[in-house]
Amino acid sequence: MGMTTNQHKKQNAFAPLIVDVAVPLGSYYLFKGAFGMSTFAALAWSSLIPAGRTMWSAVSRRTVNGLAGLILVVNVVGLVLSLVSGDPRLMLAKDSGVSSTIGIGILVSVVLGRPMMTAAVKPFLVKGDAVREAAWARLESGASVASADFQKRERAFSIVWGVVLLVECVVRVVGAYTVPVDTMVWLGTVVMVVAMGIGFVVGGALGAGPMAAMVASETRAGKAVQAEAEVPEVVLAR
């Protein structure tokens, strides 16, 4: 029973990533690969879920669902770029349009005070545990002495990824017009992989790593307080 409950909590923790990111991306490749749709049609159909999620959030909660909204914008940019044809260098350069869109979206979310990458890293740090979830809530709400540092690390994590994706875009565009086309076809993938690696390493050092340590520390503090509160009850019971 306990294992089943924990499994449900972990599934719920990852639900935003699954619904807002994995399902739209997976459906795009399914429509394009399995059903043989064109890039334009696959992007259009895979945009239905993020579009619906974004509209529902805006109407019911009067807020914008960050992940779903970003995926929707990326798909719209992809739809526009899929119409671009002609010069092979332009075709290579357009692939960076998605990276730049995501990077700009992440940086804008930081400026608005709602770092978008927080939703991506939270499930991995909370791990579907109720005590860790409560510790996260205290850190994020300002109720903990470490809240200011935690919120700074949240912003840092998103800033790192936003900057990395924008730099990747610039490098690929410059490469598309300066490096031989045949070379850039495979070099573009290398640039993307290196950028992801830098994002994980630097983002982990400046953001996710310290955040994980603070969640662990706050969790221990919460358990200690809970244990102290239970002691009088035990004494009274005797």
ABEGO torsion letter per residue (X at the ends): XAAAAAAAAAAAAAAAAAAAAAAAAAAAAAAAAAAGBBAAAAAAAAAAAAAAAAAAAAAAAGBBBAAAAAAAAAAAAAAAAAABBEBAAAAAAAAAAAAAAAAAAAAAAAAAGBBAAAAAAAAAAAGGBAAAAAAAAAAAAGABAAAAAAAAAAAAAAAAAAAAAAAAAAAAAAAAAABBAAAAAAAAAAAAAAAAAAAAAAAAAAAAAAAAAAAAAAAAAAAAAAAAAAAAAAAAAX
